[in-house]
Amino acid sequence: MTRDVVFRAFNRRQILAGTSASAFALFGSSPSAFSATPKNIVVIGATAQSAPEIIKQGLAQGRKVTALARRPEAVGAQHANLTIVKGDVREPATIEAALKGDEVVISLIGPRVDPRVELESMDLYTVGVHNIVGAMRKKGNKRLMVTSSIGAEHVVTEKPKSTELRDMWLWNGRKLYADMAAMEKMMPSFGLEYVILRPGFMIERPAAHNLKLAIDSTAPKGSGPIITFADFADFVLKAADSTEYVGKAVSIFSDQKTEWGKNLDFDAMLKMREAQGPMENGPKAARK
């Protein structure tokens, strides 16, 4: 794989559906679960790697899209139905100002981190989602979709003996993953319609239509976590219009396994993250 392939790590769970077509057939099997009209969305963390596809596909479907980012100039999209606003999940008033009350809120928040460097602390997910929920309650929004991570399923508590990248990645980011796991546990207490999204490694390639899903369980051992941003966006937007996964944690993966140096390029990932801004670690990780 060439160096233009980049990815982001998220969580995955036990297989529920065979292929992308099968997974989406679950939606089709319950037409009453769909909204008759595509719902408008607010994307919080609109400079996340997964955001451009969600924004692009959402606009193509006729939705009104609000994109909230700390660096709105970095969103890089223009459309009559797209509103880009400056905001920060640590500043609740900026979230409230971006909401009208009828949108599905999609949280893609996350820091840029170098997995080779141990993260000192993290509370972005718990604090950020708490503030998002507070703003939603004030404006009347009912549904929140939050993105978790591959490492949140089993947070590492002992330093691995192995120096393999995957093992050290989970160890160095253990506080980040612990904060994600804590965020997930908070979700039922908010009294909202919520969906927890746990996609695998996402890569910048055309849609592969090979998604597998697992609901409230763990991915089968040996399953492949690689999916495309395009497939993830397609699933997220379909789930935004459906009640199929409300109150569920949905892990999204495929049969394609990670092979460093073959189908995943670590250097390309770092270059892409560095292009977005400085890597973040330590107590101020969430505020860069």
Secondary structure as UniProt FT lines:
FT   TURN            3..4
FT   STRAND          7..8
FT   HELIX           20..28
FT   HELIX           31..33
FT   STRAND          41..44
FT   TURN            46..47
FT   TURN            49..50
FT   HELIX           51..60
FT   TURN            61..62
FT   STRAND          65..69
FT   HELIX           72..74
FT   TURN            80..81
FT   STRAND          82..86
FT   TURN            89..90
FT   HELIX           92..98
FT   STRAND          104..107
FT   TURN            115..116
FT   HELIX           124..139
FT   STRAND          143..147
FT   HELIX           150..152
FT   HELIX           165..172
FT   HELIX           174..186
FT   HELIX           187..190
FT   STRAND          193..199
FT   STRAND          202..203
FT   STRAND          212..215
FT   TURN            221..222
FT   STRAND          227..228
FT   HELIX           229..240
FT   TURN            244..247
FT   STRAND          248..254
FT   TURN            261..263
FT   HELIX           266..276
FT   TURN            283..284
FT   HELIX           285..287
//
